[in-house]
Amino acid sequence: MLQIIKVTSVLTLIFFVFSLAATAQQAGPNPVYILIWFDTEDYILPPSDDAAKRLADFLTAEGVPATFKVVGEKARTLERRGRTDVIASLRNHDIGYHANTHSQHPTPAEYESSLDWETGVQEFTRRERPGFEDVRRIFGKTPCCYGQPGSSWAPQSFAALRSWPIRLYLDEGSQVGLDGKPFWYGGLLNIFNTAEGEKLRPNENWDNLEQSKAIFREFYSRMSAQPGGGMISLYFHPCEFIHQWFWDLNFAHGANPPREEWKQPPQKSPAQQKQTFGYFEGLVRYMKEFPNVRFVTGSQAPALYPDEARNHEFSPGDLAAIAQGVTLKVSFQQHGDYAISASEIFELLTSYVAAPIVKSGDAATVRLSQPADGPSSAPPALEKPVTVSWKQFSSTVLDVQDFLAINHRVPEEVWLGSTPIPPEDFLVALAEVSTRLSSAQMPPQTVTIAPAQFAAAEHVAKDSAELWNWPIFPEGFHSQHLMDLARLQAWTLKPAILISRATGEK
């Protein structure tokens, strides 16, 4: 009997030890961040003001912060109507910006559709900055983010927004994307083209709450089990809770009627409104029940996805690894806790190779300067490899370094004497030289530049009618030009790395 007891005790001890080990390996749920945002835009139907207030007050009472992206004309309308109560309720949350007049023509994509890069940046500021300033003045808060009206997206907006300054592009669309996750593009954090939020939206009758709860459970299970957790971007429009059709159908298919001809959309019945608000309130309360669900706002998002490359001091070892990561398919890279875009790789390796040329040291550390945009126009194609002397290549390196310092963008073409080449071709050659310098410390006698492919552009959609599928656009609207510019700005594209502030994991 004593022997049986001893054996049982040993088995119990073994089971206990294994249980502890299993428990140690199973960390608690990682944070699942939920960013709820509202495109607050209807300046035609007065009851939409009350809908926005009701949503804001509900969330305040629940202790759930949200982000209200306000149209400039909506803010001015609230001011004209004397709705200080609505303004005060929304001000309890983050305030974002959602264009000046939203659907009145021309919308951003329309007026940008034929403009070059620099003119487009200036025109976006001319047309949209007044609304931004009105939202800031009326709400007493600087908008923390921007998102385009409908699918009226334009790449020139990013450089303008960055200078205002805005750090976050918050919306949905399919022009640019990175595996359904947040990313950096145009120097801004983009929570855009995400995978989850759309699946939590209500159906036409707003009677799919139980299905949405089940979908959320799936998202939560997957995200909470992955390192750092995950982010769900979930959007609504205050006006959709109360109206039967969107207010801006007044401007459908390119129409631009004067204010006196604007028609108010009919409202939903009291029973329908009970259903819509009930869906939203039920979903929010349900999501709150899960451990480590954290509701965040637009101003908090950049802290969750810090751009560690901006603060990194790149050592020769870092630069050698980056150079070795450059292939004939030029794109972004990720190294540990930071990611670098193709434009940042271009800048870093230019600085690294330039240092010994000008005898400014051996580039013991290199830091990134202000964000560099992509080229402003398409580069010439290189048909076959070109070989130049080291003297010519080193002269070109210094010329490129000067261009970057003055223009803060990747050059449209890199000149090897009288021969222009695409910047991606130059970058591949630059990486090969960097690798040689990091090992042999001696420059080559000649440098060969071969045709390369700018692979980061594959994450930008091709122009199509579906891409601009917004009923406000004129019939048949699309813009090959905007998408060409967008591909050039893919030089700035890179993953956004989520860091859990609770655990410090990335």
C-alpha positions in Angstrom: 0.0 0.0 0.0 2.8 2.4 0.9 4.4 1.8 -2.5 1.2 2.5 -4.3 0.9 5.8 -2.3 4.4 6.7 -3.3 3.8 6.0 -6.9 0.6 8.0 -6.8 2.4 10.9 -5.2 5.1 10.9 -7.8 2.5 10.8 -10.6 0.7 13.7 -9.0 3.9 15.7 -8.7 4.7 15.0 -12.4 1.2 16.1 -13.4 1.6 19.3 -11.3 4.9 20.2 -12.9 3.6 19.7 -16.4 0.5 21.7 -15.6 2.7 24.6 -14.4 4.8 24.4 -17.6 1.7 24.4 -19.8 0.3 27.3 -17.9 3.6 29.2 -18.3 3.5 28.7 -22.0 -0.1 29.9 -22.3 0.0 33.6 -21.7 -3.2 35.4 -21.0 -5.1 37.0 -23.8 -3.2 39.6 -25.6 -4.9 43.0 -26.1 -7.5 43.3 -28.8 -7.7 47.0 -29.6 -11.0 48.3 -31.0 -11.1 51.7 -32.8 -14.7 52.9 -33.3 -15.0 55.9 -35.6 -17.9 57.8 -37.1 -18.0 59.7 -40.4 -19.9 62.7 -39.0 -21.0 64.3 -42.2 -24.8 64.9 -42.8 -25.4 68.7 -42.7 -28.8 68.5 -44.4 -31.0 66.5 -42.0 -31.2 68.2 -38.6 -32.1 65.0 -36.6 -28.7 63.6 -37.6 -27.2 66.1 -35.1 -29.2 64.4 -32.4 -28.1 61.0 -33.6 -24.4 62.0 -33.3 -25.1 63.3 -29.8 -26.9 60.1 -28.7 -24.0 57.9 -29.9 -21.4 60.1 -28.2 -23.4 60.2 -24.9 -23.9 56.5 -24.9 -20.2 55.8 -25.4 -19.3 58.3 -22.8 -21.6 56.6 -20.3 -20.1 53.3 -21.2 -16.6 54.6 -20.7 -15.8 53.8 -24.4 -13.7 56.4 -26.2 -14.4 56.8 -30.0 -13.3 59.1 -32.8 -15.8 61.4 -34.6 -14.4 62.4 -38.0 -16.3 65.7 -38.7 -16.8 67.3 -42.1 -16.0 71.0 -42.1 -19.5 72.0 -43.3 -21.0 69.8 -40.6 -19.1 71.7 -38.0 -20.2 75.0 -39.4 -23.8 73.8 -39.6 -23.7 72.8 -35.9 -22.4 76.2 -35.1 -25.1 78.0 -37.1 -27.8 75.9 -35.5 -26.5 76.7 -32.1 -26.0 73.0 -31.3 -23.4 73.6 -28.6 -24.8 70.5 -26.8 -23.9 68.3 -29.8 -20.4 69.9 -30.0 -19.9 69.3 -26.3 -20.9 65.6 -26.5 -18.6 64.9 -29.4 -15.8 66.8 -27.8 -15.8 64.1 -25.0 -14.2 61.9 -27.7 -11.5 62.3 -30.3 -12.2 64.6 -33.2 -11.0 63.8 -36.7 -11.4 65.5 -40.1 -13.5 64.2 -43.0 -13.1 66.8 -45.8 -14.5 70.3 -46.1 -17.8 69.7 -47.9 -17.6 65.9 -48.4 -19.8 65.3 -51.4 -20.2 68.7 -53.0 -18.4 68.7 -56.3 -15.5 68.6 -57.0 -14.6 66.0 -54.4 -10.9 65.3 -53.7 -10.3 62.6 -56.2 -12.1 64.7 -58.9 -10.0 67.8 -58.5 -6.8 65.9 -58.0 -7.4 63.5 -60.9 -5.4 65.4 -63.5 -2.9 67.3 -61.2 0.8 66.5 -60.8 2.3 65.7 -57.5 3.3 69.2 -56.2 0.3 71.0 -57.6 -2.0 68.4 -56.2 -0.5 68.8 -52.7 -1.1 72.5 -52.9 -4.6 72.2 -54.2 -5.6 69.7 -51.5 -4.4 72.2 -48.9 -6.2 75.1 -50.6 -9.5 73.3 -50.7 -9.4 71.2 -47.5 -7.4 73.2 -45.0 -10.2 75.8 -44.3 -12.5 73.0 -43.2 -9.8 71.5 -41.0 -9.4 74.9 -39.3 -13.1 75.3 -38.8 -13.4 71.9 -37.1 -10.4 72.8 -34.9 -11.9 76.2 -34.0 -15.5 75.0 -33.4 -14.6 71.8 -31.4 -11.6 73.3 -29.6 -9.5 70.3 -30.6 -7.0 69.7 -33.4 -8.3 66.9 -35.5 -6.1 63.8 -35.0 -6.8 62.1 -38.3 -8.2 62.3 -41.7 -10.2 60.0 -44.0 -11.5 60.7 -47.5 -15.2 61.1 -48.4 -16.6 58.0 -49.9 -13.9 56.5 -52.2 -12.7 59.9 -53.2 -9.1 59.0 -52.3 -6.0 60.8 -53.7 -2.3 60.2 -53.0 -1.4 63.9 -53.0 -3.4 64.3 -49.8 -0.8 62.5 -47.7 2.0 65.1 -48.1 -0.4 67.9 -47.4 -1.8 66.2 -44.3 1.6 65.4 -42.9 2.4 69.1 -42.9 -0.7 70.3 -41.0 0.3 68.0 -39.1 -1.9 64.9 -39.1 -0.3 61.5 -38.2 -3.1 59.1 -39.0 -5.1 58.3 -42.1 -8.2 56.6 -40.8 -10.8 55.2 -43.3 -11.6 52.3 -45.5 -11.0 51.7 -49.1 -9.0 49.5 -51.5 -6.6 51.8 -53.2 -3.6 50.7 -51.0 -3.4 47.8 -48.6 -1.0 45.5 -46.8 -2.6 42.1 -45.9 -5.6 43.8 -44.2 -3.4 45.3 -41.5 -2.4 48.8 -40.6 0.6 50.2 -42.5 2.7 53.2 -43.1 2.2 55.1 -46.4 3.0 58.7 -47.3 4.6 59.2 -43.9 1.3 58.6 -42.1 0.0 55.6 -40.2 -2.8 54.1 -42.2 -5.6 52.2 -40.6 -7.2 51.6 -43.9 -8.2 48.7 -46.1 -8.5 46.5 -43.0 -10.0 43.0 -42.9 -12.3 42.8 -39.8 -14.4 46.0 -39.3 -16.5 45.6 -42.5 -17.6 42.1 -41.3 -19.0 43.6 -38.1 -21.2 46.1 -39.9 -25.0 45.8 -39.7 -26.9 44.4 -42.6 -29.7 46.3 -44.3 -32.2 45.6 -41.6 -29.8 45.9 -38.7 -31.0 42.5 -37.4 -27.7 40.6 -37.5 -26.4 41.4 -34.0 -26.1 37.8 -33.0 -24.1 37.0 -36.2 -21.8 39.9 -35.6 -21.2 38.7 -32.0 -20.2 35.3 -33.4 -17.9 37.0 -35.9 -16.3 39.1 -33.2 -15.7 36.0 -31.0 -13.7 34.5 -33.9 -11.7 37.7 -34.4 -11.0 38.0 -30.7 -9.9 34.3 -30.4 -7.4 34.8 -33.3 -6.1 38.2 -32.3 -5.7 37.6 -28.6 -3.6 34.6 -29.3 -1.1 36.3 -31.5 1.9 38.3 -30.2 1.0 41.9 -29.4 -2.7 41.3 -30.0 -4.6 42.9 -32.9 -6.6 45.9 -34.0 -10.2 46.1 -35.2 -11.3 49.3 -37.1 -15.1 49.6 -36.9 -16.9 52.5 -38.5 -20.5 54.0 -38.6 -22.2 57.1 -39.8 -24.5 58.8 -37.2 -26.9 59.7 -40.0 -27.4 56.0 -41.0 -29.1 55.3 -37.7 -32.0 57.5 -38.5 -32.4 58.1 -42.3 -33.7 55.9 -45.1 -31.1 57.0 -47.7 -27.9 58.9 -47.4 -28.1 62.7 -47.4 -25.5 63.1 -50.1 -27.5 61.4 -52.8 -28.4 65.0 -53.5 -25.0 65.0 -55.3 -25.2 61.6 -56.9 -23.7 61.0 -60.4 -22.0 64.4 -60.4 -25.0 66.5 -59.6 -24.3 69.8 -57.8 -27.6 71.4 -56.9 -27.7 74.8 -55.1 -28.4 74.7 -51.3 -32.1 75.7 -51.8 -32.7 72.6 -53.8 -31.2 70.1 -51.4 -33.7 67.4 -50.3 -33.9 66.0 -46.8 -33.9 62.2 -46.7 -36.9 60.6 -45.0 -36.3 59.2 -41.5 -36.6 55.7 -40.3 -39.6 54.8 -38.1 -39.2 54.8 -34.3 -39.2 51.0 -34.4 -36.4 51.0 -37.1 -34.4 53.5 -35.0 -34.8 51.4 -32.0 -33.3 48.5 -34.0 -30.3 50.5 -35.3 -29.3 52.0 -32.0 -30.0 48.6 -30.3 -27.6 46.9 -32.7 -24.8 49.3 -32.0 -25.3 49.4 -28.2 -25.6 45.7 -28.0 -22.4 45.1 -30.0 -20.4 47.6 -27.9 -21.6 46.1 -24.6 -20.8 42.6 -25.9 -17.3 43.5 -26.9 -16.7 45.1 -23.5 -17.2 41.8 -21.8 -14.1 40.2 -23.2 -10.9 40.4 -21.2 -8.2 42.7 -22.5 -10.4 44.4 -25.0 -9.2 48.0 -25.2 -11.1 50.7 -26.9 -8.8 53.3 -28.4 -9.0 56.5 -30.4 -7.3 58.0 -33.4 -4.9 60.0 -31.3 -3.8 56.9 -29.4 -3.2 54.7 -32.5 0.2 56.0 -33.4 1.5 55.1 -30.0 0.3 51.5 -30.6 2.2 51.4 -33.9 5.3 53.5 -33.2 7.6 54.1 -36.2 10.7 52.8 -34.5 12.8 53.4 -37.6 12.5 57.1 -37.0 14.3 56.9 -33.7 16.8 54.2 -34.7 20.5 54.8 -35.0 21.6 52.5 -37.8 24.9 50.9 -37.2 27.2 49.6 -40.0 25.9 46.1 -39.1 22.3 47.3 -39.5 23.1 48.9 -42.8 24.9 45.8 -44.0 21.9 43.7 -43.2 19.6 46.1 -44.9 21.8 46.2 -48.0 21.8 42.4 -48.1 18.0 42.4 -48.0 17.8 44.4 -51.2 17.0 42.3 -54.2 16.0 42.9 -57.8 12.4 43.2 -56.5 12.7 46.4 -54.5 10.3 46.7 -51.6 10.1 47.4 -47.8 11.9 45.4 -45.2 11.4 44.5 -41.5 14.2 44.0 -39.0 13.2 43.1 -35.5 11.1 45.9 -34.0 11.3 48.3 -36.9 10.3 48.3 -40.6 11.8 50.5 -43.3 10.2 51.5 -46.6 12.0 51.5 -49.9 12.5 55.3 -49.7 14.1 54.9 -46.3 16.4 52.2 -47.5 17.2 54.5 -50.4 18.1 57.3 -48.0 20.1 55.2 -45.6 22.3 53.5 -48.1 22.9 56.7 -50.0 24.1 58.3 -46.7 26.2 55.2 -45.9 28.0 55.2 -49.3 28.4 58.9 -49.4 30.2 59.2 -46.0 33.6 57.8 -47.1 33.3 59.6 -50.5 33.3 63.0 -48.7 35.6 61.6 -46.0 33.0 62.4 -43.3 33.9 59.2 -41.4 32.8 55.7 -41.8 29.1 56.3 -41.1 29.3 54.7 -37.6 25.6 55.5 -37.3 23.1 56.9 -39.7 19.7 58.4 -38.8 16.7 59.0 -41.0 15.8 62.6 -41.8 12.2 63.8 -42.4 10.1 61.3 -44.4 10.9 61.2 -48.1 8.0 60.9 -50.6 8.2 58.7 -53.7 9.1 60.1 -57.1 6.7 62.7 -58.5 6.6 61.1 -62.0 7.3 57.8 -63.6 11.0 57.1 -64.2 12.5 56.1 -67.6 13.0 52.4 -68.1 16.5 50.9 -68.3 16.6 48.4 -71.2 19.9 46.7 -70.4 22.7 46.9 -67.8 24.9 49.9 -67.7 28.5 49.9 -66.3 30.2 53.1 -65.1 33.4 53.9 -63.3 33.5 54.2 -59.6 34.3 57.9 -60.0 31.1 58.4 -62.0 29.0 56.3 -59.5 30.4 58.2 -56.5 29.6 61.5 -58.1 26.0 60.3 -58.7 25.7 59.2 -55.1 26.6 62.7 -53.9 24.1 64.2 -56.3 21.4 61.9 -55.1 22.2 62.8 -51.5 21.9 66.5 -52.3 18.6 65.9 -54.1 17.2 64.1 -51.1 18.2 66.8 -48.7 16.6 69.5 -50.7 13.5 67.8 -52.1 12.7 65.2 -49.5 11.6 62.7 -52.1 13.1 59.9 -54.2 14.3 61.3 -57.5 12.3 60.6 -60.6 15.5 59.6 -62.4 19.1 59.2 -61.3 21.7 60.5 -63.6 24.8 58.6 -64.4 26.5 61.3 -66.4 24.2 61.6 -69.5 22.3 58.4 -68.7 19.1 58.5 -66.7 18.1 55.4 -64.8 15.2 54.5 -62.5 15.7 54.9 -58.8 15.0 51.2 -58.1 17.8 50.2 -60.4 20.2 52.6 -58.7 19.1 51.3 -55.3 20.0 47.7 -56.2 23.5 48.8 -57.3 23.8 51.0 -54.2 23.1 48.0 -52.0 25.7 45.9 -53.8 28.3 48.7 -53.2 27.2 49.0 -49.6 27.7 45.3 -49.0 31.2 45.5 -50.6 32.1 48.5 -48.4 30.9 46.8 -45.2 33.2 43.9 -45.8 36.2 44.9 -47.9 36.1 48.6 -47.1 37.3 49.3 -50.7 35.1 50.6 -53.4 34.9 48.7 -56.7 36.6 50.0 -59.8 33.4 49.8 -61.8 29.7 49.5 -60.9 27.1 47.8 -63.1 23.5 48.8 -62.9 20.9 46.3 -64.1 17.1 46.6 -64.6 15.1 46.0 -61.4 11.5 45.8 -60.4 9.7 48.1 -58.0 7.8 45.3 -56.2 6.3 47.5 -53.5 3.9 48.9 -56.1 2.1 45.5 -56.1 0.3 46.6 -53.0 -1.4 49.4 -54.8 -4.6 48.6 -56.8 -4.9 49.0 -60.5 -7.3 51.6 -61.8 -10.8 50.3 -62.4 -14.4 51.4 -62.2 -14.9 49.3 -59.1 -12.1 51.1 -57.3 -14.1 54.3 -57.5 -17.5 52.8 -56.9 -19.2 55.7 -55.1 -22.6 56.9 -56.3 -21.5 60.6 -55.9 -18.9 60.4 -58.7 -20.0 61.3 -62.2 -20.9 58.3 -64.3 -17.8 56.4 -65.4 -15.4 58.3 -63.2 -12.0 56.7 -62.7 -8.4 57.9 -62.6 -5.4 56.1 -64.0 -3.3 59.1 -63.2 -4.1 59.0 -59.4 -3.3 55.3 -59.3 0.0 55.8 -61.2 0.9 58.4 -58.6 -0.2 56.1 -55.8 2.2 53.4 -57.1 5.1 55.8 -57.1 4.3 56.6 -53.5 4.6 52.9 -52.6 8.2 53.9 -52.0 6.9 55.0 -48.6 5.0 51.8 -47.9 5.9 49.5 -45.0 4.2 47.4 -42.3 3.0 49.0 -39.0 4.2 46.9 -36.1 1.8 46.7 -33.2 3.4 47.0 -29.7 1.5 45.8 -26.6 2.1 48.4 -23.9 1.0 45.9 -21.3 3.7 43.4 -22.2 6.2 45.3 -24.2 6.0 42.7 -26.9 6.1 43.6 -30.6 
